[in-house]
Amino acid sequence: MNSLRTSSILRKLHSPHVLPAAGVLLLLAAIAANLCFGAVALSPARLIADLSGTGDGSALQIIRHVRFPRTVATLLAGSALAVSGMVIQSVLGNPLASPGIIGVNSGAGFMATLACAVFPGQMALVSPAAFVGALLAVLLVYGIGRITGASRMTIILAGVAISSILSAGIDMVVTLVPDALMGSAMFRIGGVAGVTLSSVFPQGGVMLAAMAAVFFLRSEIDILTLGGETAQSLGLPVGFYRFLLLGLSALLAGSAVSFAGLIGFVGLLVPHIARRIVGTQSKELVPCCMLLGAAFLTLCDLLARTLFSPFEIPVGLVLSLLGGPFFLWLLICQKGRGSA
């Protein structure tokens, strides 16, 4: 009797209406918490007073100029990194893959550091330089994979090699121009403190367009997960769609890190959590990653601002503290499956 009741509850939870509603509610709760809590807590009474004109207006100023821009940044970056990670894991058939494995982070970091070295004090150039670096790194990785056969393993190995070379390039630039470290230090840690809407919106448009494209390519993603030979036998041009989807992943991750810095683990953690909730079909997986990624990064940003309040730590550190143990757990699980 109890088992029947439990299965009935699980069926209700996995209905096509309950899960999306729960995801939207989680996202709205994360947005509300991020706007109201921080070094200065903004109570509903204070917000209502400011809205009615009876308050001093400070609460609205804090939200308008500080918390709203960074909330928009975490929503967009979280969604983009989560979808990017999901696509990369599906296309490359590697559950441990993430945007960093195809050179996004190292390419963005190298170009950001180079911009700080060549144009000291011109911090406005860091974001576009990082975006260009991420795209160029991914194109280089895929170009090497294409020349040598474009297999999934070749792309992964090329990504590891290019990431290693670019990381060495970052260290070389910092060694030759020590002042570049001062300009790129916060970018390399990752965070959205001080972000403005003007720095988010150009890349935000790119991210929304790329996520829409991924959403319409859900069927092709599912076919690619069957393997290259099977996908080819079903009539899918594997090389073309693999290049297209990895390019969209690079656009998503490159746009996100261009204003949020080298934030890690979102593209690794969120797709795994989403698969446990909705399964492996991209029809449900893509929107679930969008919602969970946005909510997850927004809540992590809230933790970064409140854990040691009034002091704030970069959200990249929070993600490293959460993502490191999770990655080790994934490695152990993968080893257990392999030995079985």
C-alpha positions, 0 to 999 in steps of 0.5 A, spaced: 500 500 500 505 504 501 509 503 495 503 504 491 502 511 494 509 512 493 509 511 486 503 515 485 506 521 489 512 520 484 508 520 478 505 526 480 511 530 481 514 528 474 508 530 471 509 535 465 506 541 470 509 540 477 516 540 475 516 546 471 512 550 476 517 548 482 523 550 477 519 557 476 518 558 484 525 556 486 527 561 481 523 566 483 525 565 490 532 565 489 531 572 485 527 575 491 532 573 496 538 576 492 534 582 492 532 583 499 538 580 503 545 582 503 550 586 507 544 591 508 537 587 509 531 590 505 525 588 509 518 588 505 516 594 509 522 598 507 521 597 500 513 598 501 515 605 504 520 607 498 515 605 493 509 609 496 514 615 497 514 615 505 521 612 505 528 615 504 529 611 497 535 608 499 532 601 499 530 602 491 537 605 490 541 599 493 536 594 488 536 599 482 544 600 482 547 594 486 543 588 486 538 588 480 544 588 475 548 583 479 541 578 479 540 579 472 548 577 471 547 571 475 541 569 472 544 570 465 550 567 466 547 561 470 543 559 465 548 560 459 553 556 463 548 550 465 546 549 458 553 550 455 555 544 460 549 540 458 550 540 451 558 539 451 557 533 456 551 530 451 555 532 444 562 529 447 559 523 451 563 525 457 559 526 464 565 529 467 566 535 461 564 542 462 566 548 458 573 549 461 574 542 457 574 545 450 578 551 452 573 556 454 576 558 461 583 558 459 582 562 452 578 567 456 583 568 461 589 568 457 586 574 453 583 578 459 590 577 462 593 580 455 588 586 455 590 588 462 598 587 460 597 591 453 592 596 455 593 597 463 587 601 466 582 599 461 578 595 464 572 596 459 576 592 454 577 585 459 570 583 457 570 583 450 577 580 450 575 575 454 569 573 449 574 573 443 579 569 447 573 564 449 571 563 442 578 563 439 580 557 443 574 553 442 575 554 434 582 552 435 580 546 439 575 544 434 580 545 428 585 540 431 579 535 432 577 536 425 584 535 422 585 529 426 578 526 425 573 530 429 572 524 434 569 526 441 576 523 445 580 527 440 576 534 441 577 532 449 584 531 448 585 537 444 581 541 449 586 539 455 592 540 451 590 547 448 588 549 456 594 547 458 598 551 453 594 558 454 594 557 462 602 557 461 601 563 457 597 567 462 603 565 467 608 568 462 604 574 461 603 575 469 611 574 469 613 579 464 608 584 466 606 583 473 601 589 473 597 585 469 595 580 475 592 586 479 587 587 473 586 580 472 586 577 479 578 578 480 576 576 473 580 569 474 577 568 481 570 569 478 564 574 481 559 579 479 561 584 484 560 591 481 557 588 474 553 593 471 547 592 466 551 596 460 556 590 461 551 585 461 546 586 456 551 586 449 553 579 451 546 577 454 543 578 447 548 573 445 546 568 450 539 568 449 539 567 442 544 561 443 540 558 448 534 559 443 538 555 438 540 550 443 532 549 444 530 548 437 536 543 436 534 538 442 532 532 437 539 533 434 542 533 441 539 526 443 541 523 436 548 525 437 548 522 444 547 515 441 554 515 438 557 518 432 556 511 428 549 511 430 547 518 428 551 517 422 546 511 420 540 515 422 542 520 417 545 526 421 551 530 419 555 528 425 561 533 424 556 539 422 552 538 428 557 537 433 561 543 430 555 547 431 553 545 438 560 546 440 560 553 437 553 555 441 556 552 447 562 556 446 558 562 445 554 561 451 560 560 456 564 565 453 559 570 453 558 568 461 565 569 463 566 575 459 562 579 465 562 574 470 569 572 470 572 564 470 566 561 474 567 554 474 563 548 476 556 551 474 556 547 467 558 541 471 554 540 477 547 543 474 546 538 468 547 532 473 542 535 478 537 536 472 538 529 469 536 526 476 530 530 476 527 530 469 532 524 465 536 525 459 531 527 454 533 534 451 526 536 451 526 536 458 533 537 460 534 544 456 529 548 460 531 544 466 538 546 466 536 554 464 532 554 470 536 550 475 543 554 472 539 561 473 537 559 480 543 556 483 548 561 481 543 566 484 543 563 490 551 562 490 552 569 489 547 570 495 551 566 499 558 569 497 555 576 500 552 573 506 556 568 509 561 573 512 557 579 512 559 585 511 565 582 508 564 579 501 567 573 497 567 572 490 562 567 488 567 563 484 570 561 491 563 559 493 562 555 487 569 552 488 568 549 495 561 546 492 564 544 486 570 540 488 567 535 493 561 534 487 567 533 482 570 528 487 563 524 488 562 524 480 569 521 479 568 515 485 561 514 481 564 513 475 570 509 477 564 504 481 560 504 474 567 502 470 569 496 475 562 494 475 
